[in-house]
Structures are given as C-alpha cells and as structure tokens.
C-alpha cells in the first residue's frame, strides 16, 4: 500500500469511527433517574441518522427553498467576493510593493482599516448595501482583499534584485520586467494566501446571511432559522455542508495553484 492510500485509509477510518461513536453515544441513555437524559444529549448536536434524514428532506419538494438553492446562493456570493478581493488585492499589493513612496503614503490608512474587526463593519455594510447579494460580496471582499494585498505586497518587495538587474542587462523594458520577473515571483506569495482567503470569504458571506435573514438567503439563513426553532439536525446539516464546501473550494484553489505555478521546483513531478 503506497503512502497516498495509507493516508486516505486513515482519513476514512477516523471519519467512520467518529460518526459511529457519535451515533452510538447519542443513543445511550445516561445512568440517571432523570428520564430522557442521554450520555450525549442529541438535542444539542443531533444524531448522524437524523442529520441524513433532514438532509434529504431539505432537498425535497416539501420545502419552499431547498438546501441546494441556499448553498448556490452562498457559493455564488463567496466566489464573486473572492475573485474581486483577489484581483484588487493583487493589483494594489503589486503597485504599492514596487512603489516605496506610495506605500509610505497609504500605510497608515491601510493599517487603520485593516485593524477594524470585519464583523464590526457588518451593520454598516448592510445599512449601505442592503441584505442581498451585493452586501455579502462586499463583506467577502473586505476580508479577502487584505489577506491577498499583504502577501502580494511582501512578494513584490522580495523579488531578487539580481533577477531584475539581469533582465535589464539583457535589454528587457520595465513592462517586460514586470510581466516576466516581478509578477511570477509575487504570484507564489499570492497563491499562498488563496486557500485561507476562500475560507474567510465563505465566513464573511455566512455572517452577512446571519444578518440578512431570508432576504440574504444562503446557508447562513438556514443556520439562523434552525436556531430560532431549536432544530439541531438542520443546523448540523448546514455546518456539514459548509465544511464540505470549504474543502472542495480549497482543493480547487490548490489545483489551480499547481497548474499556474508548475514552473516552481515544489510543483515539479517527483521521481
């Protein structure tokens, strides 16, 4: 058995044991005279069997808004906010990273805005942009922008000066140096920030859906409505779907990173 199969085997084994223990422990009556008391109370975390049952129910025609429709709303907002945040953060980081004067001018403003907790800006964002798609995109953008900006900024400033001098010696113009030396070098730093960025973009969108309620739609609305009805099964469905969505997004970003940075030694085929 090769290393990859061993890793996948242990991942699956941990999942099976964990879910099995969850199902078993939430079904065992506690040693107590109090009726209805369980070893682990399923009222708070539900049971895997009940979660599966609710998952299929939420995807049936018995509900007005299916789970997939809510997930599509969340994913759409996440990707839009993510791509806008990455593109603007990359450009801003590249420009300020290569222009020391501009960097010093904007430094206090960048630090001040980045120091504000994003969740504290949620009421202001919803007051300005409402509770729909635009507000969720703005929340995701505010989070992703600074993560990508600081990585790209550092990457642009860390380009080996010898590479730039060599390119100039060979007759490369400033535009060619930017395109063939600085941007590829900065991309490695930028991609290092993309995996956490997509996760934080998802978090920002869900927080926006908490505030927006039904008008905001999405998985965040399902979580809040589950809290209002004390329905732990629906809440666990939401959390599990969000976790799986985050994993799929992160793996997708990783594949893009491997394809675009295939020229770097760590992405070369081994053996």
Beta strands, then each sheet from edge to edge (+ up, - down):
end
